[in-house]
């Protein structure tokens, strides 16, 4: 395997430039989907390589349940610095699994608690809570989800701004933004180098919903005012893993983007531009990460089969 087993652990660094530039130069829908795909693939590749390293490290431990042949020098020789790398990979992979499991459990708990709280409320796809606190968010479900908003938030918005709020939240539900958020959250837990992509996807998803609301309301300034007001009066969404109108923005950048002309839906940046170079760098890093992890996995399987006595 050589150094190929280590490459997927550091190749997420190649996606840092596009994580920032995609927010500024790509359509929010394109940026959300692109960054989610890059984060997901790179996280899977780095986790696979950690697992391969853990096999080598576990085989060196006394009393391990693995076949004796897996601790042969020929197997350890496939990994550079096998004594250190193999043993470090064990707690690292356990920490990744624990962090990802906690993220999934927290997300599931939020959705279950949200659905239970709304079971007795009528209103179909919209649930209005009698609460002076100001917040609104989208609660996804298999049936399509519901928009949750408080009377405190509605009382602080004008009629057209309320329409913008509902359009924003419906866009989160229809585009399944929670899936993008969960994938990038898991990716950031699997590899800390992917945290910038998680932040960028959270912002791009909000911008995607902003643009969808602007198309429905047909007035970008109304949506901008609704976002600004919601951010000023919001006391925080009680479901932090779900998307909301006043979710982390930053809000001033979202308002500024809405006051500017609508972004082009299809943009193909030239390779000779900063965003083009960053895009190709992320694509190259993702491809190399996938090939390196596949090469390491196939090589390890062949070595372990040869070392396993019949």
C-alpha positions as CSV (number, residue, x, y, z in Angstrom):
1,X,0.0,0.0,0.0
2,X,2.8,2.4,0.8
3,X,2.0,6.0,1.3
4,X,-1.3,5.6,-0.6
5,X,-3.0,4.5,2.6
6,X,-2.2,7.9,4.2
7,X,-3.2,10.1,1.2
8,X,-7.0,10.1,1.8
9,X,-6.4,11.4,5.4
10,X,-4.8,14.6,4.1
11,X,-6.3,15.1,0.7
12,X,-9.4,17.0,2.1
13,X,-7.0,19.9,2.3
14,X,-7.4,20.2,-1.5
15,X,-11.1,21.1,-1.1
16,X,-10.5,24.1,1.2
17,X,-10.2,26.7,-1.6
18,X,-13.4,25.6,-3.4
19,X,-15.3,25.5,0.0
20,X,-14.9,29.3,0.2
21,X,-15.0,30.2,-3.4
22,X,-18.1,28.2,-4.2
23,X,-20.1,30.4,-1.8
24,X,-19.2,33.5,-3.9
25,X,-19.1,32.2,-7.5
26,X,-21.4,29.2,-7.9
27,X,-25.2,29.0,-7.7
28,X,-26.2,28.0,-4.1
29,X,-27.8,24.8,-5.4
30,X,-24.7,23.8,-7.3
31,X,-22.4,24.7,-4.4
32,X,-24.5,22.7,-1.9
33,X,-24.6,19.5,-4.1
34,X,-20.9,19.8,-5.1
35,X,-19.5,20.3,-1.6
36,X,-21.7,17.6,-0.1
37,X,-20.5,15.1,-2.7
38,X,-16.9,16.0,-2.2
39,X,-17.2,15.8,1.6
40,X,-19.0,12.5,1.5
41,X,-16.6,10.8,-0.8
42,X,-13.5,12.1,1.0
43,X,-14.9,11.1,4.4
44,X,-15.6,7.6,3.2
45,X,-12.1,7.2,1.8
46,X,-10.4,8.5,4.9
47,X,-12.5,6.3,7.1
48,X,-11.7,3.2,5.0
49,X,-8.0,3.9,5.2
50,X,-8.2,4.3,9.0
51,X,-9.9,0.9,9.1
52,X,-7.1,-0.7,7.1
53,X,-4.5,0.8,9.4
54,X,-6.5,-0.4,12.4
55,X,-6.4,-3.9,11.1
56,X,-2.6,-3.8,11.0
57,X,-2.5,-2.2,14.5
58,X,-4.9,-4.7,16.0
59,X,-3.0,-7.6,14.6
60,X,0.0,-6.5,16.7
61,X,-1.9,-6.5,20.0
62,X,-1.5,-9.5,22.3
63,X,-4.6,-11.7,22.5
64,X,-6.2,-10.1,19.4
65,X,-9.0,-12.1,17.7
66,X,-7.5,-11.8,14.2
67,X,-5.8,-14.7,12.5
68,X,-2.2,-15.1,13.5
69,X,-1.0,-14.7,9.9
70,X,-2.2,-11.1,9.9
71,X,0.6,-10.1,12.2
72,X,3.3,-11.5,10.0
73,X,6.1,-9.1,9.0
74,X,4.9,-9.2,5.3
75,X,1.6,-7.7,6.4
76,X,3.1,-5.0,8.5
77,X,5.6,-4.1,5.8
78,X,2.6,-3.0,3.6
79,X,2.1,0.0,5.9
80,X,4.9,2.6,6.4
81,X,5.7,3.1,10.1
82,X,3.3,0.2,10.9
83,X,4.0,0.1,14.7
84,X,3.0,3.8,15.2
85,X,0.4,4.2,12.4
86,X,-1.4,1.0,13.2
87,X,-1.7,1.7,17.0
88,X,-2.7,5.3,16.5
89,X,-5.4,4.3,14.0
90,X,-7.3,2.2,16.6
91,X,-8.3,5.0,19.0
92,X,-8.7,7.4,16.0
93,X,-11.2,5.1,14.2
94,X,-13.1,4.4,17.5
95,X,-13.4,8.2,18.0
96,X,-14.7,8.7,14.5
97,X,-17.3,5.9,15.0
98,X,-18.4,7.4,18.3
99,X,-18.7,10.9,16.9
100,X,-20.7,9.8,13.9
101,X,-23.0,7.7,16.0
102,X,-23.6,10.7,18.4
103,X,-24.4,12.9,15.4
104,X,-26.9,10.5,14.0
105,X,-28.5,9.9,17.4
106,X,-28.8,13.6,18.1
107,X,-30.4,14.3,14.7
108,X,-32.8,11.4,15.2
109,X,-33.7,12.6,18.7
110,X,-34.4,16.1,17.5
111,X,-36.7,14.9,14.7
112,X,-38.6,12.5,17.1
113,X,-39.0,15.1,19.8
114,X,-40.2,17.6,17.1
115,X,-42.8,15.3,15.7
116,X,-44.1,14.3,19.2
117,X,-44.4,18.0,20.1
118,X,-46.5,18.6,16.9
119,X,-48.7,15.5,17.0
120,X,-51.6,17.3,18.6
121,X,-51.5,20.3,16.3
122,X,-53.5,20.8,13.2
123,X,-52.6,22.7,10.1
124,X,-51.2,20.2,7.7
125,X,-47.8,21.2,6.4
126,X,-47.7,24.3,8.7
127,X,-47.6,24.2,12.5
128,X,-48.1,27.5,14.3
129,X,-47.0,27.4,18.0
130,X,-48.5,29.8,20.5
131,X,-45.2,31.1,21.7
132,X,-43.9,34.7,22.2
133,X,-40.4,33.5,21.3
134,X,-39.5,34.2,17.7
135,X,-38.3,31.3,15.6
136,X,-39.2,29.2,12.6
137,X,-37.7,26.0,11.2
138,X,-38.4,23.1,8.8
139,X,-39.0,19.7,10.4
140,X,-38.4,17.0,7.8
141,X,-40.3,13.7,7.7
142,X,-41.0,10.9,5.2
143,X,-44.4,12.5,4.5
144,X,-42.8,15.7,3.3
145,X,-42.2,17.5,6.6
146,X,-43.8,20.5,8.3
147,X,-42.9,24.2,8.6
148,X,-42.9,25.2,12.3
149,X,-43.3,28.9,13.2
150,X,-44.3,30.7,16.4
151,X,-46.9,33.4,16.8
152,X,-44.1,35.6,18.1
153,X,-42.3,35.4,14.7
154,X,-45.4,35.9,12.7
155,X,-46.4,39.0,14.7
156,X,-43.1,40.7,13.8
157,X,-43.3,40.2,10.0
158,X,-45.5,41.9,7.4
159,X,-47.8,39.9,5.2
160,X,-45.3,39.5,2.2
161,X,-42.5,38.8,4.6
162,X,-44.5,36.0,6.1
163,X,-44.9,34.6,2.6
164,X,-41.2,34.8,2.2
165,X,-40.6,32.9,5.5
166,X,-42.9,30.1,4.5
167,X,-41.4,29.9,1.0
168,X,-37.9,29.7,2.5
169,X,-38.8,26.9,4.9
170,X,-40.7,24.9,2.2
171,X,-37.6,25.1,0.0
172,X,-35.6,23.4,2.8
173,X,-38.2,20.6,2.9
174,X,-38.6,20.1,-0.8
175,X,-34.9,20.1,-1.5
176,X,-34.1,17.9,1.4
177,X,-31.5,20.2,2.8
178,X,-31.3,18.3,6.0
179,X,-29.7,15.4,4.2
180,X,-26.9,17.6,2.9
181,X,-26.4,19.0,6.4
182,X,-26.2,15.5,8.0
183,X,-23.8,14.2,5.3
184,X,-21.4,17.1,5.9
185,X,-21.7,16.9,9.6
186,X,-20.8,13.2,9.5
187,X,-17.9,14.0,7.1
188,X,-16.6,16.6,9.5
189,X,-16.7,14.1,12.3
190,X,-14.9,11.5,10.2
191,X,-12.1,13.9,9.1
192,X,-11.5,17.3,10.8
193,X,-10.0,18.6,7.6
194,X,-13.6,18.6,6.1
195,X,-15.0,21.1,8.6
196,X,-14.8,24.0,6.2
197,X,-17.0,22.2,3.8
198,X,-19.6,21.6,6.5
199,X,-19.7,25.4,7.2
200,X,-19.9,26.2,3.5
201,X,-22.7,23.7,2.9
202,X,-24.7,25.2,5.8
203,X,-24.4,28.6,4.3
204,X,-25.1,27.5,0.7
205,X,-28.2,25.6,1.8
206,X,-29.6,28.8,3.4
207,X,-28.7,30.8,0.2
208,X,-30.4,28.1,-1.9
209,X,-33.6,28.5,0.2
210,X,-33.3,32.3,0.0
211,X,-33.2,32.2,-3.8
212,X,-36.2,29.8,-3.9
213,X,-38.1,32.2,-1.7
214,X,-37.2,35.2,-3.9
215,X,-38.4,33.4,-7.0
216,X,-41.8,32.6,-5.3
217,X,-42.3,36.0,-3.8
218,X,-40.8,37.8,-6.9
219,X,-39.2,40.4,-4.8
220,X,-35.7,39.9,-3.5
221,X,-35.9,42.9,-1.2
222,X,-38.9,41.5,0.7
223,X,-36.9,38.3,1.3
224,X,-33.9,40.3,2.5
225,X,-36.1,42.3,4.9
226,X,-37.7,39.1,6.2
227,X,-34.3,37.5,6.9
228,X,-33.0,40.7,8.6
229,X,-36.1,41.0,10.8
230,X,-36.0,37.3,11.7
231,X,-32.4,37.5,12.6
232,X,-32.9,40.5,14.9
233,X,-35.9,39.1,16.8
234,X,-35.0,35.4,16.8
235,X,-34.0,33.8,20.1
236,X,-32.6,30.7,18.5
237,X,-34.1,27.7,16.9
238,X,-34.7,24.9,19.5
239,X,-33.7,22.3,16.9
240,X,-30.1,23.1,16.0
241,X,-29.7,20.3,13.4
242,X,-32.6,21.6,11.3
243,X,-32.6,24.5,8.9
244,X,-34.4,27.8,9.7
245,X,-34.9,31.2,8.2
246,X,-32.5,32.8,10.8
247,X,-30.1,29.9,10.8
248,X,-26.4,30.6,10.9
249,X,-25.6,32.7,7.9
250,X,-23.8,34.9,8.3
251,X,-27.0,36.9,7.9
252,X,-25.4,40.1,6.5
253,X,-23.9,38.2,3.6
254,X,-27.2,36.6,2.8
255,X,-29.0,39.9,2.8
256,X,-26.3,41.5,0.6
257,X,-26.6,38.6,-1.8
258,X,-30.4,39.1,-2.1
259,X,-29.9,42.8,-2.7
260,X,-27.7,41.9,-5.6
261,X,-28.9,40.4,-8.9
262,X,-29.9,36.8,-8.9
263,X,-27.0,34.3,-9.5
264,X,-26.8,32.5,-12.7
265,X,-28.2,29.0,-12.5
266,X,-25.6,27.5,-14.8
267,X,-22.1,28.7,-14.4
268,X,-19.1,27.0,-15.9
269,X,-16.0,28.8,-14.5
270,X,-12.9,28.8,-16.7
271,X,-10.0,26.7,-15.4
272,X,-7.9,29.8,-15.6
273,X,-9.9,31.6,-12.9
274,X,-9.5,31.2,-9.1
275,X,-12.8,29.3,-8.8
276,X,-12.0,27.1,-11.8
277,X,-8.6,26.2,-10.4
278,X,-10.1,25.5,-6.9
279,X,-12.8,23.3,-8.5
280,X,-10.4,21.2,-10.5
281,X,-8.1,21.0,-7.4
282,X,-11.1,19.6,-5.3
283,X,-12.0,17.2,-8.2
284,X,-8.4,16.0,-8.4
285,X,-8.2,15.5,-4.7
286,X,-11.4,13.6,-4.6
287,X,-10.4,11.3,-7.5
288,X,-7.0,10.6,-6.0
289,X,-8.5,10.0,-2.6
290,X,-10.9,7.4,-4.1
291,X,-8.2,5.7,-6.2
292,X,-5.8,5.6,-3.2
293,X,-8.3,4.1,-0.8
294,X,-9.4,1.6,-3.4
295,X,-5.8,0.6,-4.2
296,X,-5.0,0.3,-0.5
297,X,-8.1,-1.8,0.2
298,X,-7.5,-4.2,-2.7
299,X,-3.8,-4.5,-1.8
300,X,-4.6,-5.2,1.9
301,X,-7.2,-7.9,1.0
302,X,-4.7,-9.7,-1.3
303,X,-2.0,-9.5,1.4
304,X,-4.2,-10.8,4.1
305,X,-5.5,-13.6,1.9
306,X,-2.0,-14.7,1.2
307,X,-1.1,-14.5,4.9
308,X,-4.1,-16.4,6.1
309,X,-3.4,-20.1,6.5
310,X,-5.9,-22.4,4.8
